[in-house]
Amino acid sequence: MKIFTDWHTWDEAEPGLRARLPAATVAQLHRAVLFAAAYHGEQRRPTGTPYLEHLLEALEVLVRGAGLTDPEVLSAAVLHDVVEDTACTPADIAAAFGDQVAGFVGWVTIPRAAAGEDKAAVKEAYLSRLRQAPRGAILVKLADRASNVQTLRNLPPAKQRSYYAQTLRYIVPLAATEPWFAGWYADWQRDFADLGEPVS
């Protein structure tokens, strides 16, 4: 399984982006990174790493791995958590990057559970709906989850197993029509297969 954890900062990502993408796309991605960084601020991931590292990992998966060049999909990958985890709104994204980017981000944003709703059930329903998403949003979600699961063993054991099962149920099927992602997730499933075995 190929690991994508080389791009921790914009300065680390920029040379690889410039080698693979038109200058206008790189400039748009730089704007997206600055936009995301302004909203996420000092937020950190459950692993303790700066939030921006996860966003750049998702971008790295799409560019270095899947070979994607679409500026809207790549921008959405950088911005995919700003509505879910910050005060940013879909309208803010649309104003800065257009309706298509905002739409992709909307598809990969987990809805907040209303009063009395079960948070886990809301997330399961959201994951089920992803199969109806446009291809661009599915690509963003595949890259987002690839970033998360490539370092799955950094999480507590129970979380590893539940996240592995959830990924197999909802995310791996989304990769079936995307050859690069289908291959990557097949390798990942093999490398982490022990997480699906019964606990002795």
C-alpha positions in Angstrom: 0.0 0.0 0.0 1.5 3.4 -1.0 1.5 5.9 1.8 0.8 9.6 1.2 2.2 11.6 4.0 4.9 13.7 2.4 3.0 17.0 2.1 2.7 18.5 5.6 2.9 22.2 4.6 2.2 24.2 1.5 6.0 24.7 1.0 6.3 20.9 0.9 3.4 20.4 -1.5 4.0 23.2 -3.9 6.9 21.7 -5.9 5.0 18.5 -6.5 1.9 20.4 -7.5 3.9 22.6 -9.9 5.4 19.6 -11.5 2.0 18.1 -12.3 -0.5 20.9 -12.6 -1.0 24.1 -14.6 0.1 27.3 -12.8 -3.5 28.6 -12.6 -4.6 25.4 -10.8 -1.7 25.6 -8.3 -2.6 29.3 -7.6 -6.2 28.2 -7.0 -5.0 25.5 -4.6 -2.8 27.9 -2.8 -5.9 30.1 -2.2 -7.8 27.1 -1.0 -5.0 26.2 1.4 -4.9 29.7 2.8 -8.7 29.8 3.1 -8.8 26.4 4.9 -5.9 27.4 7.2 -7.7 30.6 8.2 -10.8 28.7 9.2 -9.2 25.7 10.8 -6.6 27.8 12.7 -5.0 25.8 15.4 -7.4 22.8 15.2 -5.7 19.4 15.5 -6.7 15.9 14.4 -7.5 13.2 16.9 -3.9 12.0 16.4 -2.6 15.4 17.5 -1.4 16.5 14.1 -2.3 19.9 12.7 -5.5 19.8 10.7 -3.9 21.2 7.5 -1.7 18.1 7.3 -4.8 15.9 6.7 -6.1 18.3 4.0 -2.8 18.2 2.2 -2.7 14.4 2.5 -6.1 14.2 0.8 -4.7 16.5 -1.9 -1.6 14.4 -2.2 -3.6 11.2 -2.7 -5.5 12.8 -5.6 -2.5 14.4 -7.3 0.4 12.0 -6.7 -1.8 8.9 -6.4 -4.8 9.1 -8.6 -3.2 11.6 -11.0 -6.2 14.0 -10.8 -5.9 17.5 -12.3 -9.4 18.9 -12.0 -9.1 22.2 -10.1 -12.6 22.0 -8.6 -12.2 18.5 -7.2 -8.7 19.3 -5.9 -9.9 22.6 -4.3 -12.8 20.7 -2.7 -10.3 18.2 -1.2 -8.5 21.0 0.5 -11.7 22.6 1.7 -13.7 19.4 2.5 -13.8 19.9 6.3 -14.3 23.6 6.7 -18.1 23.5 6.8 -18.2 20.4 9.1 -15.5 21.6 11.6 -15.4 25.4 11.5 -17.7 28.4 11.2 -17.4 28.5 7.4 -20.7 28.2 5.5 -21.4 26.7 2.0 -22.1 30.3 0.9 -18.6 31.3 2.0 -17.1 28.6 -0.2 -19.3 29.4 -3.1 -18.4 33.1 -3.0 -14.7 32.3 -2.9 -14.5 29.2 -5.2 -17.8 28.8 -7.0 -20.9 26.6 -6.7 -19.3 23.4 -7.9 -16.6 23.4 -5.3 -19.2 24.3 -2.6 -21.4 21.5 -3.9 -18.7 18.9 -3.6 -17.9 20.1 -0.1 -21.6 19.9 0.8 -21.7 16.2 -0.3 -18.8 15.2 2.0 -20.0 17.2 5.0 -21.5 15.1 7.7 -24.8 16.7 8.9 -25.0 17.8 12.5 -27.3 15.6 14.6 -30.5 17.5 15.7 -31.7 17.4 19.3 -32.7 13.9 20.1 -31.0 12.4 17.1 -28.4 9.6 17.4 -25.1 11.0 16.1 -23.9 7.6 14.9 -27.2 7.0 13.1 -26.9 10.3 11.3 -23.4 9.5 10.2 -24.5 6.1 8.9 -27.3 7.6 6.9 -24.9 10.2 5.5 -22.4 7.4 4.4 -25.3 5.5 2.8 -26.2 8.5 0.7 -22.7 9.0 -0.7 -23.4 6.4 -3.4 -25.7 9.0 -4.9 -23.0 11.7 -4.9 -21.5 13.2 -8.2 -18.2 11.7 -9.2 -16.2 14.7 -8.0 -17.6 14.5 -4.5 -16.9 10.7 -4.4 -13.3 11.3 -5.4 -12.9 13.8 -2.5 -14.4 11.3 -0.1 -12.2 8.5 -1.3 -9.1 10.7 -0.8 -10.3 12.0 2.6 -10.8 8.4 3.8 -7.5 7.2 2.3 -5.7 9.9 4.3 -7.5 8.7 7.5 -7.1 5.0 7.1 -3.4 4.9 5.9 -2.4 5.6 9.5 -5.3 3.7 11.1 -3.1 2.0 13.6 -2.4 5.3 15.4 -5.9 5.1 16.8 -7.1 3.1 19.8 -7.7 -0.6 19.0 -11.5 -0.5 19.2 -11.6 2.6 17.0 -9.3 0.8 14.5 -11.8 -2.1 14.2 -14.9 0.0 13.9 -13.4 2.4 11.3 -12.0 -0.6 9.3 -15.5 -2.1 9.2 -17.2 1.2 8.3 -14.7 1.8 5.5 -15.3 -1.7 4.0 -19.1 -1.2 4.2 -19.4 2.3 2.8 -16.2 3.6 1.2 -14.6 0.6 -0.6 -17.7 0.1 -2.8 -17.4 3.8 -3.9 -13.9 3.0 -5.2 -15.2 0.2 -7.5 -15.5 2.4 -10.6 -12.3 4.3 -10.0 -9.4 2.0 -11.0 -6.6 3.7 -9.0 -8.7 3.9 -5.9 -10.0 0.4 -6.3 -6.4 -0.9 -6.4 -5.3 1.3 -3.5 -8.2 0.2 -1.2 -7.6 -3.4 -2.1 -4.0 -3.1 -1.0 -5.1 -1.3 2.2 -7.7 -4.0 3.0 -5.1 -6.7 2.6 -2.6 -4.8 4.8 -5.1 -4.2 7.6 -7.1 -7.5 7.2 -6.3 -8.4 10.8 -8.7 -5.7 12.0 -11.6 -7.7 10.5 -10.7 -10.9 12.3 -12.5 -12.0 15.5 -11.0 -10.8 18.7 -9.7 -13.8 20.6 
